[in-house]
Amino acid sequence: MCARTVWAPGLGRRLPRAGLAWASGTRPGRDVGLEVLRGIDRAIVFYEREGGLRTAERPLRPAPGLVVGEIEYTWPAALVGRLAKEWSQV
């Protein structure tokens, strides 16, 4: 059996925006963050385009002897609130 990749236009943008809107409403005044593995270039470009700030880089050790790079992105609380408001008007 072969796995198939399916792309839904705009879904990648709607999901994090919905998450930031949720965070703004349920946890106002708090930063939002996530981590992505180094080398997943599409995600890295996407998060930076969507306003994420690269706030840390560190090694991730998911299993003995395995080390991969991890990048942390943060959306500051003030930006989360502003973006959620802007996106709700689109």
N, CA, C and O of each residue as an XYZ file, in Angstrom:
360
protein
N       0.844     -1.164      0.000
C       0.000      0.000      0.000
C       0.896      1.235      0.000
O       1.921      1.261      0.680
N       0.524      2.220     -0.734
C       1.302      3.451     -0.863
C       0.563      4.592     -0.180
O      -0.630      4.798     -0.403
N       1.288      5.331      0.655
C       0.677      6.483      1.307
C       0.563      7.625      0.314
O       1.454      7.827     -0.510
N      -0.506      8.355      0.386
C      -0.738      9.468     -0.516
C      -0.738     10.765      0.284
O      -1.296     10.822      1.380
N      -0.122     11.790     -0.254
C      -0.123     13.097      0.377
C      -1.273     13.906     -0.198
O      -1.447     13.986     -1.414
N      -2.050     14.500      0.685
C      -3.192     15.296      0.251
C      -3.000     16.714      0.775
O      -2.760     16.924      1.964
N      -3.110     17.678     -0.126
C      -2.987     19.093      0.254
C      -4.349     19.745      0.118
O      -4.981     19.675     -0.936
N      -4.793     20.373      1.180
C      -6.052     21.125      1.139
C      -5.700     22.607      1.115
O      -5.163     23.124      2.094
N      -5.986     23.291      0.035
C      -5.605     24.702     -0.078
C      -6.127     25.543      1.092
O      -7.323     25.559      1.383
N      -5.205     26.234      1.750
C      -5.585     27.126      2.838
C      -5.708     26.483      4.201
O      -5.783     27.189      5.207
N      -5.732     25.157      4.263
C      -5.899     24.489      5.554
C      -4.728     24.771      6.482
O      -4.921     24.997      7.677
N      -3.508     24.759      5.936
C      -2.327     25.029      6.757
C      -2.358     26.393      7.398
O      -1.833     26.577      8.496
N      -2.958     27.344      6.737
C      -3.062     28.692      7.291
C      -4.207     28.783      8.299
O      -4.078     29.465      9.316
N      -5.311     28.113      8.035
C      -6.479     28.202      8.917
C      -6.235     27.537     10.274
O      -6.696     28.043     11.297
N      -5.520     26.418     10.294
C      -5.327     25.707     11.566
C      -4.552     26.522     12.599
O      -5.042     26.687     13.717
N      -3.361     27.042     12.277
C      -2.673     27.831     13.302
C      -3.406     29.120     13.637
O      -3.365     29.575     14.780
N      -4.065     29.705     12.670
C      -4.833     30.919     12.967
C      -5.971     30.625     13.922
O      -6.258     31.421     14.816
N      -6.620     29.488     13.740
C      -7.683     29.091     14.667
C      -7.099     28.843     16.054
O      -7.712     29.185     17.065
N      -5.909     28.245     16.094
C      -5.260     28.008     17.387
C      -4.900     29.304     18.101
O      -5.093     29.423     19.311
N      -4.379     30.273     17.357
C      -4.046     31.559     17.964
C      -5.304     32.296     18.411
O      -5.308     32.935     19.463
N      -6.360     32.211     17.625
C      -7.626     32.841     18.024
C      -8.154     32.197     19.301
O      -8.615     32.890     20.208
N      -8.085     30.870     19.368
C      -8.526     30.159     20.579
C      -7.694     30.597     21.778
O      -8.240     30.894     22.840
N      -6.364     30.637     21.608
C      -5.478     31.024     22.705
C      -5.771     32.446     23.170
O      -5.762     32.729     24.368
N      -6.030     33.329     22.226
C      -6.327     34.719     22.570
C      -7.604     34.824     23.407
O      -7.689     35.636     24.328
N      -8.585     33.999     23.076
C      -9.857     34.040     23.799
C      -9.846     33.310     25.126
O     -10.500     33.741     26.076
N      -9.105     32.199     25.205
C      -9.133     31.395     26.428
C      -7.985     31.690     27.388
O      -8.100     31.452     28.590
N      -6.892     32.202     26.862
C      -5.731     32.523     27.687
C      -5.164     33.878     27.260
O      -4.012     33.972     26.837
N      -5.979     34.919     27.374
C      -5.513     36.232     26.930
C      -4.284     36.681     27.715
O      -4.142     36.386     28.902
N      -3.412     37.390     27.035
C      -2.224     37.917     27.698
C      -1.081     36.931     27.822
O      -0.089     37.224     28.489
N      -1.195     35.772     27.197
C      -0.122     34.771     27.284
C       0.477     34.517     25.916
O      -0.221     34.521     24.902
N       1.796     34.293     25.905
C       2.481     33.936     24.673
C       2.020     32.565     24.195
O       1.543     31.752     24.986
N       2.165     32.315     22.905
C       1.861     31.010     22.316
C       3.137     30.505     21.659
O       3.831     31.265     20.984
N       3.448     29.241     21.851
C       4.669     28.698     21.272
C       4.475     27.311     20.715
O       3.519     26.611     21.049
N       5.406     26.926     19.856
C       5.437     25.568     19.327
C       6.861     25.248     18.906
O       7.706     26.138     18.809
N       7.117     23.991     18.661
C       8.431     23.535     18.215
C       8.291     22.823     16.882
O       7.276     22.187     16.597
N       9.332     22.945     16.073
C       9.381     22.264     14.778
C      10.780     21.672     14.620
O      11.759     22.248     15.093
N      10.870     20.536     13.963
C      12.170     19.910     13.752
C      12.940     20.632     12.659
O      12.374     21.010     11.633
N      14.221     20.818     12.883
C      15.091     21.423     11.874
C      15.013     20.576     10.603
O      14.979     19.346     10.661
N      14.987     21.238      9.490
C      14.935     20.533      8.211
C      13.539     20.469      7.614
O      13.386     20.130      6.441
N      12.527     20.786      8.396
C      11.170     20.828      7.843
C      10.956     22.259      7.354
O      10.263     23.066      7.974
N      11.587     22.531      6.207
C      11.686     23.896      5.706
C      10.348     24.550      5.404
O      10.178     25.743      5.654
N       9.408     23.804      4.878
C       8.092     24.397      4.586
C       7.438     24.917      5.856
O       6.846     25.997      5.852
N       7.538     24.171      6.929
C       6.938     24.609      8.195
C       7.673     25.824      8.746
O       7.046     26.764      9.235
N       8.994     25.807      8.668
C       9.793     26.918      9.189
C       9.437     28.215      8.462
O       9.196     29.239      9.100
N       9.405     28.171      7.143
C       9.042     29.352      6.359
C       7.626     29.798      6.696
O       7.357     30.991      6.840
N       6.729     28.835      6.820
C       5.335     29.144      7.121
C       5.191     29.848      8.474
O       4.539     30.888      8.564
N       5.793     29.289      9.521
C       5.657     29.885     10.855
C       6.245     31.291     10.892
O       5.697     32.176     11.549
N       7.343     31.498     10.201
C       7.944     32.827     10.176
C       7.059     33.799      9.389
O       6.924     34.960      9.775
N       6.469     33.342      8.311
C       5.561     34.190      7.535
C       4.312     34.548      8.338
O       3.744     35.626      8.161
N       3.886     33.641      9.219
C       2.689     33.880     10.028
C       2.987     34.642     11.324
O       2.123     34.740     12.195
N       4.197     35.178     11.456
C       4.513     36.034     12.598
C       5.231     35.356     13.747
O       5.501     36.000     14.760
N       5.550     34.072     13.622
C       6.273     33.380     14.685
C       7.704     33.889     14.792
O       8.367     34.109     13.779
N       8.172     34.071     16.001
C       9.536     34.513     16.249
C      10.372     33.326     16.692
O       9.972     32.591     17.595
N      11.518     33.131     16.075
C      12.416     32.034     16.454
C      13.032     32.411     17.798
O      13.843     33.334     17.873
N      12.653     31.702     18.852
C      13.087     32.072     20.199
C      14.096     31.117     20.816
O      14.717     31.448     21.826
N      14.269     29.946     20.234
C      15.265     29.009     20.771
C      15.570     27.935     19.735
O      14.741     27.608     18.886
N      16.770     27.403     19.827
C      17.162     26.238     19.032
C      17.895     25.307     19.980
O      18.747     25.739     20.757
N      17.562     24.039     19.913
C      18.183     23.091     20.840
C      18.149     21.686     20.252
O      17.375     21.403     19.338
N      18.990     20.817     20.782
C      18.929     19.420     20.337
C      17.754     18.710     21.013
O      17.462     18.946     22.185
N      17.107     17.865     20.277
C      16.035     17.034     20.805
C      16.530     15.599     20.752
O      17.055     15.158     19.730
N      16.367     14.874     21.838
C      16.825     13.481     21.923
C      15.618     12.561     22.124
O      15.303     12.182     23.252
N      14.936     12.200     21.015
C      13.735     11.382     21.139
C      13.993      9.921     21.491
O      13.087      9.220     21.943
N      15.223      9.460     21.287
C      15.569      8.074     21.596
C      17.075      8.009     21.856
O      17.818      8.868     21.382
N      17.529      7.014     22.592
C      18.968      6.898     22.845
C      19.762      6.886     21.540
O      19.467      6.120     20.623
N      20.762      7.741     21.477
C      21.630      7.803     20.316
C      21.080      8.605     19.145
O      21.752      8.736     18.122
N      19.876      9.143     19.273
C      19.262      9.916     18.197
C      19.132     11.366     18.641
O      18.496     11.660     19.653
N      19.735     12.262     17.884
C      19.669     13.690     18.189
C      19.228     14.425     16.932
O      19.823     14.257     15.867
N      18.195     15.231     17.056
C      17.718     16.060     15.948
C      17.586     17.495     16.453
O      17.372     17.730     17.642
N      17.714     18.434     15.547
C      17.582     19.835     15.926
C      16.123     20.239     16.033
O      15.285     19.825     15.232
N      15.838     21.052     17.033
C      14.480     21.542     17.254
C      14.523     23.066     17.318
O      15.416     23.645     17.937
N      13.565     23.701     16.682
C      13.456     25.149     16.692
C      12.152     25.519     17.389
O      11.094     24.965     17.091
N      12.244     26.462     18.317
C      11.064     26.940     19.038
C      10.605     28.257     18.431
O      11.413     29.153     18.183
N       9.307     28.368     18.196
C       8.699     29.609     17.725
C       7.734     30.117     18.773
O       7.026     29.343     19.418
N       7.715     31.442     18.935
C       6.817     32.073     19.894
C       6.083     33.217     19.222
O       6.660     33.981     18.448
N       4.806     33.321     19.532
C       4.008     34.475     19.166
C       3.737     35.221     20.468
O       3.010     34.713     21.322
N       4.309     36.422     20.639
C       4.093     37.179     21.872
C       2.603     37.495     22.076
O       1.851     37.650     21.114
N       2.201     37.585     23.331
C       0.793     37.783     23.682
C       0.164     38.966     22.945
O      -0.955     38.855     22.444
N       0.866     40.088     22.874
C       0.299     41.266     22.197
C       0.043     40.966     20.721
O      -0.969     41.397     20.168
N       0.941     40.238     20.088
C       0.782     39.884     18.683
C      -0.349     38.879     18.503
O      -1.105     38.966     17.536
N      -0.471     37.934     19.417
C      -1.541     36.929     19.339
C      -2.900     37.632     19.334
O      -3.757     37.338     18.501
N      -3.083     38.554     20.263
C      -4.361     39.271     20.333
C      -4.638     40.078     19.080
O      -5.760     40.076     18.572
N      -3.622     40.768     18.577
C      -3.796     41.597     17.381
C      -4.101     40.747     16.150
O      -5.006     41.062     15.376
N      -3.331     39.656     15.974
C      -3.553     38.778     14.830
C      -4.925     38.126     14.888
O      -5.609     38.028     13.869
N      -5.333     37.678     16.071
C      -6.647     37.044     16.208
C      -7.749     38.027     15.808
O      -8.719     37.653     15.149
N      -7.590     39.263     16.208
C      -8.591     40.280     15.853
C      -8.580     40.540     14.342
O      -9.641     40.609     13.722
N      -7.397     40.683     13.751
C      -7.294     40.920     12.309
C      -7.889     39.758     11.521
O      -8.658     39.969     10.584
N      -7.530     38.523     11.903
C      -7.962     37.352     11.157
C      -9.463     37.120     11.280
O     -10.075     36.562     10.370
N     -10.061     37.537     12.385
C     -11.495     37.339     12.545
C     -12.288     38.261     11.625
O     -13.467     38.021     11.365
N     -11.641     39.312     11.135
C     -12.311     40.265     10.250
C     -12.123     39.921      8.781
O     -12.658     40.605      7.909
N     -11.365     38.865      8.502
C     -11.101     38.485      7.107
C     -12.189     37.573      6.601
O     -12.148     37.143      5.449
